Amino acid sequence: MVRQLYKTEILNIRNRTVNGQVKCTLGKKLISGQHRCGKGRNARGVITSRHRGGGHKRLYRKIDFRRNQKDIYGRIVTIEYDPNRNAYISLIHYENGEKRYILQPEKALIGDAIVSGTEVAIKTGNTLPLTEIPLGTDIHNIEITLGRGGQLARAAGAGAKLIAKEGKSARLKLPSGEVRLISKNCSATVGKVGNAEVSQKSLARAGARRWLGKRPVVRGVAMNPVDHPHGGGEGKAPIGRKKPTTPWGYPTLGRKTRKRKKYSTKFILERRTWKKN
């Protein structure tokens, strides 16, 4: 993909970069409207998820996470931008006339052929059961429940690694560093998700962040005591507590929030690790 840099003398888009080879076709059968509660409020109008609101209107692209066109070859026709996710999507034309959107695999180009099935080549973009994928292979769009469609490793640049097969289960190392068990009959797509450089994208101005539906964030120490436990004090004062807290007084920055008796805990062999930049 070619990165396009805007001219710096234009103040409104200074230092913005976009992808120069992404088209948008919007097939009518593959898009739909969507209702968005974009203000982070519940049914009573109370803010339950802060710093959300506004944003540009979006149409939803129907993504084929199941990849259930078995043993039917398809060809990548376009690579498009999707406003609902940070990864690009590819429009696939299958031999039987079907058209589907899928997550764009890394290094996949327009014109490449892909297929889903049990006896297909180990090639980027192809979907197979974990039983047919060799150890050490990078995979994405991984099923947790058989037939439900991919739910793991779907973000831009994400990719899990198949590290072992034990009995009826396969051991995966997820992008977060977590090691967990998945049924060997579940499907996954070979390769990583494309657009890994999205984390290096510069929004350049506050308005670009507002288009994404993200509102400004204010530090707790800059608030009054009535608004945040860190607030108050004369001048630049410390938070006055042993540990940082949320606006509601609960510990934050390191406190584990996962439920102790969650059903999937028995499948997790190693917890996720914090990545140091």
C-alpha positions as CSV (number, residue, x, y, z in Angstrom):
1,M,0.0,0.0,0.0
2,V,1.2,3.5,-0.8
3,R,1.1,6.2,1.9
4,Q,-0.1,9.6,0.7
5,L,1.1,12.6,2.6
6,Y,-0.9,15.8,2.4
7,K,0.7,19.1,1.6
8,T,1.9,20.8,4.8
9,E,0.8,24.3,3.9
10,I,-2.9,23.3,4.2
11,L,-3.5,23.9,7.9
12,N,-6.6,21.7,8.3
13,I,-4.9,18.5,7.1
14,R,-1.3,19.2,8.0
15,N,0.7,16.0,8.7
16,R,-2.3,13.7,7.8
17,T,-1.5,10.5,6.0
18,V,-4.0,8.2,4.2
19,N,-3.7,5.1,2.1
20,G,-3.5,5.9,-1.5
21,Q,-4.7,2.7,-3.1
22,V,-8.0,2.0,-1.2
23,K,-11.2,2.1,-3.2
24,C,-14.8,2.0,-2.0
25,T,-17.4,0.2,-4.0
26,L,-20.2,-0.3,-1.5
27,G,-22.2,-3.2,-3.0
28,K,-25.9,-2.7,-2.2
29,K,-26.4,-6.2,-0.9
30,L,-23.4,-6.0,1.3
31,I,-24.2,-2.8,3.3
32,S,-26.9,-1.8,5.6
33,G,-27.8,1.0,7.9
34,Q,-27.2,0.8,11.6
35,H,-28.6,2.4,14.7
36,R,-25.8,3.8,16.8
37,C,-26.1,4.9,20.5
38,G,-23.1,7.0,20.1
39,K,-23.2,9.1,23.3
40,G,-22.3,6.3,25.8
41,R,-25.6,6.6,27.6
42,N,-27.9,4.0,28.9
43,A,-31.7,3.9,28.7
44,R,-32.0,6.4,31.5
45,G,-29.8,8.9,29.8
46,V,-26.9,8.4,32.3
47,I,-23.4,8.3,30.8
48,T,-22.0,4.8,31.4
49,S,-19.1,5.0,28.9
50,R,-17.4,8.3,29.0
51,H,-15.7,10.3,26.2
52,R,-18.1,9.1,23.4
53,G,-20.4,11.2,21.2
54,G,-20.7,12.7,17.8
55,G,-18.8,11.1,15.0
56,H,-19.6,10.7,11.3
57,K,-22.5,8.7,10.0
58,R,-21.5,5.1,9.0
59,L,-23.0,2.4,6.9
60,Y,-22.4,-1.2,8.1
61,R,-20.4,-3.5,5.8
62,K,-21.5,-7.2,6.2
63,I,-18.3,-9.1,6.8
64,D,-18.2,-12.9,6.1
65,F,-16.6,-14.1,9.4
66,R,-17.9,-17.6,8.8
67,R,-16.3,-18.2,5.4
68,N,-18.9,-20.9,4.7
69,Q,-18.4,-20.9,0.9
70,K,-16.7,-24.3,1.1
71,D,-14.4,-25.5,-1.8
72,I,-15.5,-22.6,-4.0
73,Y,-12.7,-20.3,-5.2
74,G,-13.0,-16.6,-5.0
75,R,-11.0,-13.7,-6.3
76,I,-10.1,-10.4,-4.5
77,V,-11.6,-7.6,-6.6
78,T,-11.1,-4.6,-4.4
79,I,-9.5,-3.6,-1.1
80,E,-11.7,-1.0,0.7
81,Y,-11.8,1.2,3.7
82,D,-14.3,0.2,6.5
83,P,-15.3,3.0,8.9
84,N,-16.4,0.4,11.5
85,R,-13.0,-1.2,12.1
86,N,-9.3,-0.3,11.8
87,A,-8.6,-3.1,9.3
88,Y,-9.3,-2.9,5.6
89,I,-11.8,-5.3,3.9
90,S,-11.6,-7.1,0.6
91,L,-14.5,-7.7,-1.8
92,I,-14.5,-11.3,-3.0
93,H,-16.2,-12.6,-6.2
94,Y,-16.8,-16.3,-6.0
95,E,-17.1,-18.7,-8.9
96,N,-20.8,-19.3,-8.1
97,G,-21.6,-15.6,-8.5
98,E,-21.7,-14.9,-4.7
99,K,-20.1,-11.7,-3.4
100,R,-18.7,-11.3,0.1
101,Y,-16.6,-9.0,2.2
102,I,-13.8,-10.5,4.3
103,L,-11.0,-9.0,6.4
104,Q,-8.1,-8.1,4.2
105,P,-5.2,-10.5,5.0
106,E,-1.6,-9.1,5.1
107,K,0.2,-9.1,1.8
108,A,-3.0,-10.1,-0.1
109,L,-3.3,-8.2,-3.4
110,I,-6.1,-7.6,-5.9
111,G,-6.5,-10.6,-8.2
112,D,-5.4,-13.2,-5.6
113,A,-7.5,-16.3,-5.3
114,I,-8.8,-17.6,-1.9
115,V,-10.8,-20.6,-0.9
116,S,-12.3,-22.2,2.3
117,G,-12.4,-25.9,3.0
118,T,-10.7,-28.9,4.7
119,E,-8.3,-29.9,1.9
120,V,-6.9,-26.6,0.6
121,A,-3.5,-25.1,0.4
122,I,-1.8,-23.4,3.4
123,K,-1.9,-20.0,1.7
124,T,-2.6,-16.5,3.0
125,G,-6.3,-15.8,3.0
126,N,-7.4,-19.5,2.9
127,T,-9.6,-20.8,5.7
128,L,-9.2,-24.3,7.2
129,P,-9.9,-26.2,10.4
130,L,-7.2,-26.0,13.0
131,T,-6.6,-29.8,12.5
132,E,-5.3,-29.0,8.9
133,I,-3.1,-26.1,9.8
134,P,0.6,-26.8,10.6
135,L,2.2,-25.8,13.9
136,G,3.8,-22.4,14.0
137,T,1.4,-20.9,11.4
138,D,0.1,-17.3,11.8
139,I,-3.7,-17.2,11.8
140,H,-6.5,-14.8,12.3
141,N,-10.3,-14.7,12.3
142,I,-10.4,-17.7,14.7
143,E,-13.6,-19.4,15.8
144,I,-14.3,-20.0,19.5
145,T,-17.5,-21.8,18.9
146,L,-17.8,-24.2,16.0
147,G,-19.9,-22.7,13.2
148,R,-20.3,-19.3,14.8
149,G,-17.7,-17.5,12.8
150,G,-14.3,-15.9,13.6
151,Q,-14.2,-13.9,16.9
152,L,-10.5,-13.8,17.8
153,A,-7.6,-11.8,16.1
154,R,-9.7,-9.6,13.9
155,A,-8.1,-6.2,14.4
156,A,-5.6,-4.6,12.1
157,G,-2.2,-6.3,12.2
158,A,-3.5,-9.0,14.6
159,G,-2.4,-12.6,14.3
160,A,-2.3,-15.6,16.6
161,K,0.1,-18.5,16.4
162,L,-0.8,-22.2,16.5
163,I,1.7,-23.7,18.9
164,A,0.4,-27.2,19.8
165,K,-2.4,-29.8,19.3
166,E,-3.5,-31.9,22.2
167,G,-6.3,-34.4,21.9
168,K,-9.4,-32.5,20.9
169,S,-8.0,-29.1,21.5
170,A,-5.4,-26.8,19.9
171,R,-3.2,-24.4,21.8
172,L,-3.0,-20.9,20.5
173,K,-0.9,-17.9,21.5
174,L,-3.1,-14.8,21.0
175,P,-1.9,-11.3,20.0
176,S,-2.2,-10.2,23.7
177,G,0.2,-12.9,24.8
178,E,-2.5,-15.1,26.3
179,V,-2.2,-18.8,25.7
180,R,-5.5,-20.7,25.5
181,L,-7.2,-23.9,24.2
182,I,-9.6,-23.9,21.2
183,S,-11.4,-26.9,19.7
184,K,-9.4,-28.4,16.8
185,N,-12.5,-28.4,14.7
186,C,-12.8,-24.6,14.7
187,S,-11.8,-22.8,11.6
188,A,-9.2,-20.0,11.2
189,T,-7.8,-18.0,8.3
190,V,-4.1,-18.3,7.4
191,G,-2.0,-15.1,7.8
192,K,-2.3,-11.9,9.7
193,V,-4.8,-9.1,9.3
194,G,-3.5,-6.3,7.0
195,N,-3.1,-2.6,7.7
196,A,-0.7,-3.2,10.6
197,E,0.7,0.4,10.2
198,V,-2.6,1.9,11.3
199,S,-1.1,2.5,14.8
200,Q,1.4,4.8,13.2
201,K,-1.3,7.0,11.6
202,S,-1.3,10.6,12.7
203,L,-4.7,12.1,13.2
204,A,-3.0,15.6,13.2
205,R,-5.9,17.5,14.7
206,A,-8.6,17.2,17.3
207,G,-11.4,17.3,14.7
208,A,-10.2,14.0,13.2
209,R,-10.6,12.4,16.5
210,R,-14.1,13.8,16.9
211,W,-15.1,12.3,13.5
212,L,-14.3,8.9,15.1
213,G,-16.8,9.6,17.8
214,K,-14.2,10.2,20.5
215,R,-14.7,13.2,22.8
216,P,-12.0,15.0,24.8
217,V,-10.6,13.4,27.9
218,V,-9.9,15.6,31.0
219,R,-7.4,14.6,33.7
220,G,-8.9,13.9,37.2
221,V,-6.4,16.2,38.9
222,A,-7.7,19.1,36.9
223,M,-11.2,18.6,38.2
224,N,-13.0,19.7,41.4
225,P,-13.3,17.3,44.3
226,V,-17.1,17.0,43.5
227,D,-16.3,15.6,40.1
228,H,-13.3,13.3,40.7
229,P,-11.4,11.8,43.7
230,H,-8.2,13.2,42.3
231,G,-9.5,16.8,42.1
232,G,-9.0,19.7,44.4
233,G,-6.0,21.1,46.2
234,E,-4.1,24.4,45.9
235,G,-2.0,24.6,42.7
236,K,-0.6,21.4,41.2
237,A,-1.4,18.9,44.0
238,P,-0.9,15.2,44.2
239,I,-4.0,12.9,44.1
240,G,-3.9,12.5,47.9
241,R,-4.4,8.7,47.7
242,K,-2.3,5.6,47.8
243,K,-3.5,4.4,44.5
244,P,-5.2,6.1,41.5
245,T,-9.0,5.6,41.4
246,T,-11.8,5.9,38.9
247,P,-14.3,8.8,39.2
248,W,-16.4,6.5,41.3
249,G,-13.7,5.6,43.8
250,Y,-12.7,2.1,42.6
251,P,-9.0,1.2,42.1
252,T,-7.6,1.6,38.6
253,L,-4.4,1.2,36.6
254,G,-3.7,-2.4,37.3
255,R,-6.7,-3.8,39.0
256,K,-8.0,-7.0,37.5
257,T,-11.6,-6.7,36.3
258,R,-12.1,-10.2,34.9
259,K,-14.7,-12.3,36.7
260,R,-13.0,-15.0,38.8
261,K,-15.6,-17.8,37.9
262,K,-16.0,-17.0,34.2
263,Y,-16.8,-20.1,32.2
264,S,-13.8,-19.8,29.9
265,T,-11.2,-19.5,32.6
266,K,-10.4,-23.3,32.4
267,F,-9.4,-22.9,28.8
268,I,-6.8,-20.2,29.5
269,L,-3.3,-21.7,30.2
270,E,-1.4,-18.4,30.5
271,R,-2.8,-15.0,31.1
272,R,-2.1,-12.1,28.8
273,T,1.0,-10.0,29.3
274,W,1.5,-6.3,29.3
275,K,3.5,-5.2,26.3
276,K,6.2,-2.6,26.8
277,N,6.7,-0.1,24.1
